Amino acid sequence: MKIETTVLANVLQVVDTVATDEISVLDISVDSRSLRNNAHTLFFALKGNNHNAHDYLNDLYQNGVRYFVVSQDVLLPADAVIFKVKNTLRALQNFVAFYRKNYHFPVIGITGSNGKTIVKEWLNQLLLPFYNIIKSPKSYNSQVGVPLSVIAINDQHNLGIFEAGISQPNEMEFLEAVIQPTIGILTNIGPAHNEGFSSKEEKLQEKIKLFKNADVLISEQTHLIAANKPQNPKWFTWSFIKEADVFFERNDTVLSVQFEKEIFQVNLPFTDLASVENIATCITVLLFLKVDKTYIIQAIPKLQTVQMRLQVKKGINDCLLIDDSYSSDYQSLKIALDFLEQQKMYQQKTVVLSDIFQSGFTPEVLYQKVGQLLTQNHVTRVIGIGNQIGSHLKNISQFQSYPNTETFLNDFNLKAFRNETVLIKGARSFQFEKIVSELEEKTHETVLEINLDAISHNLNFYKSKLQPTTKIMVMVKAFGYGNGSYEIAKLLAHHQVAYLGVAFADEGVELRKAGIKLPIIVMNPENSAFATMIAYNLEPEIYNLHELKAFLQIAENFNLFQYPVHLKLNTGMNRLGFTQKDFPALIELLKNTNLVQVASIFSHLATSDMPEEKQFTLQQIERFQKESTYLKEELQIHPILHILNTSGIYHFGAYQMDMVRLGIGLYGVGNEAKEDAQLQNVATLKTVILQINEVDVNETVGYGRRFIANRKSRIATIPIGYADGIRRSYGNGNGFVLINHQKAPIAGTICMDMLMVDVTDINANEGDEVVVFGNDLRITELAKIWNTIPYEVMTSISHRVKRIFYKE
Ligand SMILES: *Cc1c(COP(=O)(O)O)cnc(C)c1O
């Protein structure tokens, strides 16, 4: 849109005047790394706890961005148009709220503790035949995500569906102003503690602010909502237990629906409680919108599971696959292309893309925009599948097209994919999962799923405990505590952490080969690896005189100049590190050389997780402060000082110094229950049931006949064993797995590659998913049963278990 700068300045509430008449804004952005930033992008420089987009404005200018919304003084060439405001996030929201006012069709706003995304996606599936819908991509529901969703509205749309999520008081009014919903939906209100509220009432009162100007609120009929709902909107309700506009009764897999004195039956596609409630919400919305019951009866059973994930998988011929084979709207293509750039391992980027539905644009306009997006993102090769994309995207370079997925699979030589990062993105009807399954490296069914969003969440949690200036080093040693190396390192690079820490040089080499450019410290450098470390620009921890002399020798051979090294002091752990008696010789060696420079001085705490040892921890910290100060003065240097690990950050934040070293917390495990409650689970170890055997009374199961059936039993065999990292002592009834959210105790002895579980009392079938640990059975709980610590459980999951990385 073309917009007069005076108008824009007014909307953004600028504090400085802007000298230009009119600018043309075609896109907005808050991501300095996105490749689609260009001359017509209005860039909002957001400030986070540890991230400040103002630091990247010059890079953005170099990439062609000219319009900036900032909140601090910046120095940019004269043709940059700068809007200075008090708060850039509020300016973003104000801008989108202003944009939103141009449209007057019904807009559904959804909030609640759980089910927002599912209800949004299901309503989209159900209402598709009747409307041109604009909806939030993925689960974009935050203070930033909502404006980025709403800005995509255009003239062609006639229904909006947006979700809003909040985590603390006083956030909803801003989302309300952006979405301006006319129809409100409240999904449910979970326990208060899982978001930052002190009571359920407080949480509900905050959430329902989304509906204050809506025409109608659709929700379950409950006392709590009745007592708290705003006056304005009409209330349209559903219930399973009492009188409501829509009354449901459930009989196993059939839902009977009573509305305006009529009763009809719907077959349920999903039968777990949460899904049934979400279906009830959707049916109520359809009835409110006067959708005919015959359509409801035939459409509900066809609802499909909602899959929002972008998964990173290892492909054939060293390819890296990004699997987004469940959605194809234009908004989520933008997100997927940003993610492709963030995760890419190779220069060669290939995109396999189906026809795009529901953009609100005519095909000509849509594919012109898609073509631009692909070009801006430097995609090397595009394979279009579908009739529309084939005829409209011809003009971009390296484009091949196929009418459908079958033809592509038959005619294309899949083996030709090699050393490239491949994004596979298509609408569900194209069944791109077939392409993914052909290109995926084959391994057995057991996988460790890693939630990249949870890692980001956990990183931000610890950041929030630190001063904005405190650097963060993340420990990715031991294959990222068993979770994965370069995939996690790429994410950390994206978050711009200061350092990565590995245990051995070869771990650092692997990261460098995958294109990681962050500074990397090797904690256990072996003399034999010094030359390799120098070749790959890895920085050694130096912990004694013998090692220092050896490194200086190599440094001289390589003619190094001020190569960064990190001095470790032993302040009580008594593992590695210099003590005071070494100082005279240490100072002597370092004073007289220019071969290396001390980039940091650090020490490691032995008891930061033990409240009863607080005195000892403080003693270590004090000793470190004294000794590091002495070394700094003697050597006349200004190194980074650091001592805190995860539990140190949590308990001893006052001693964060210049940097902290975050380890286990990033992977979702704290050292006490309160800390755990604020972290998100990262890893889920999953497998499937291979076979179920019926076993008679007195029959036995497994090696040594250790399980003896005392009743007729059903025994399920699953393909995971001690060679995958499951403790053998977990067998014989000591441990259990989860199948369909129910506990199944381990029956008999754990084998090398398999184990058996008793499923007599639960609902389980061959092929069902089995969870060994994850969100519902946290690693901490497992570690207790294994009589060890979570660190050991995490790092003992064998490398033959495939890791799959995903992002919601
Ligand atoms: C592993 C390690 C850390 C991280 O410890 P966590 O308890 O996992 O946070 C920090 N510093 C050093 C020197 C380490 O070896």
The ligand as a MOL file (V3000), in Angstrom:
LIG
                    3D

  0  0  0     0  0            999 V3000
M  V30 BEGIN CTAB
M  V30 COUNTS 15 15 0 0 0
M  V30 BEGIN ATOM
M  V30 1 C 28.9170 -29.1800 31.0880 0
M  V30 2 C 29.4370 -27.9350 31.6130 0
M  V30 3 C 28.5870 -26.8550 31.9000 0
M  V30 4 C 27.0790 -26.9310 31.8040 0
M  V30 5 O 26.5560 -27.5250 32.9620 0
M  V30 6 P 24.9800 -27.7210 33.1670 0
M  V30 7 O 24.8180 -28.1940 34.5600 0
M  V30 8 O 24.5530 -28.7480 32.1770 0
M  V30 9 O 24.3630 -26.4150 32.9100 0
M  V30 10 C 29.1620 -25.6540 32.2650 0
M  V30 11 N 30.4950 -25.5400 32.3900 0
M  V30 12 C 31.3460 -26.5670 32.1520 0
M  V30 13 C 32.8000 -26.3660 32.3160 0
M  V30 14 C 30.8420 -27.7970 31.7570 0
M  V30 15 O 31.6770 -28.8090 31.5330 0
M  V30 END ATOM
M  V30 BEGIN BOND
M  V30 1 1 1 2
M  V30 2 1 2 3
M  V30 3 2 2 14
M  V30 4 1 3 4
M  V30 5 2 3 10
M  V30 6 1 4 5
M  V30 7 1 5 6
M  V30 8 2 6 7
M  V30 9 1 6 8
M  V30 10 1 6 9
M  V30 11 1 10 11
M  V30 12 2 11 12
M  V30 13 1 12 13
M  V30 14 1 12 14
M  V30 15 1 14 15
M  V30 END BOND
M  V30 END CTAB
M  END
